[in-house]
Amino acid sequence: MKRIDIPYDKLILPVCRTWEQDWLLLTAGDLPAGAFNPMTVAWGGFGVMWSRPLAMVVVRPTRHTYRFMEQYDTFTLCAFHEEHRDKLEYCGNHSGRNGDKVKACGLTPIPSRSIKAPGYAEADLIVECRKVYFDDLEPSRFLASTIAPNYPAKDYHRIYFGEIVAVSGTTDYMQKG
């Protein structure tokens, strides 16, 4: 995969489609230590907070990746071409507790440029993030009645803000000019 460095302010991304329809692969951990886990995510966001470019991800405490998000200070978000959709489905439907899902789905972990969490050789886009904040969703603060039904098991997400420290991707993700 031919990826180039993309300054965060030149990143172009159809954010709602990317999260909701295309999905991203969130990976937390430490590639050199061999301790990391990916999960497919369809909820999150990108923006600016505290004068920093940020990615916001949510992880339920029941997910295996939660342990890695808590233990390590970095994570990646990777986007893939449609031909890899089955790999994202696998990573979203199988737990790393039960085996090596990266190996099982055929993804190739690669070192990131700036952090210890890995990217993937097959990814069209790799966003490298360092955690700067977290908080837990509080159901008493839900203002819309449509939110609570997402939590029948009361396993409310933890929200992580990660400062974007590096981005690499195909030219499709870079603003022209």
C-alpha positions, 0 to 999 in steps of 0.5 A, a space after each residue: 500500500 502506497 501511503 504518504 504523510 498527511 498533515 492533519 490540517 490537510 486530511 480530508 475524510 467524509 467523517 459520518 460515512 467513514 464511521 457509520 458505513 465504512 468503519 474504522 479499525 481501532 488498535 490499542 497496545 504496543 506492537 514491539 511488545 506484541 501486546 495489542 488488540 484491534 476492534 472495529 468501531 462505527 462510533 466516534 469523531 474527529 475534531 479540534 479540542 484544546 487547540 489540538 487535532 483529536 480523534 474521539 473513540 468509545 469503548 465498552 468496558 466489556 470489550 477486550 480492547 478496553 484493557 489495552 486502551 487502559 494500559 497503553 497511552 496510544 492507539 491507531 484508527 485505520 481505514 481500509 478499502 472495501 475489499 477488506 470489509 470481511 476483515 473488519 467484520 471479523 475484528 468486530 465480531 470476534 474477541 481477542 480473548 479467544 485467539 489471535 484475530 489479526 492472524 485469523 483475518 489475515 491483517 499485517 501489523 506494521 510499526 507506526 511512525 510515532 507511537 507503539 500501537 500498530 497500523 496495518 499494511 493493508 490500510 488506506 489510512 492510518 491515524 496515530 493518536 496519543 490519549 489526552 483525556 477520558 471520561 465515562 458516559 453517565 446515563 443520568 446525562 442522556 438528553 435524548 430518549 434514543 440513547 439509553 436503548 443502546 445499553 440494555 446491559 448497562 455497559 456504558 462506553 468510556 470516551 477517549 480523546 486522542 491527540 492526532 500525532 501522525 497521519 499517513 494515507 493514500 492521496 485520496 485522503 489529502 486535500 489537493 493544492 
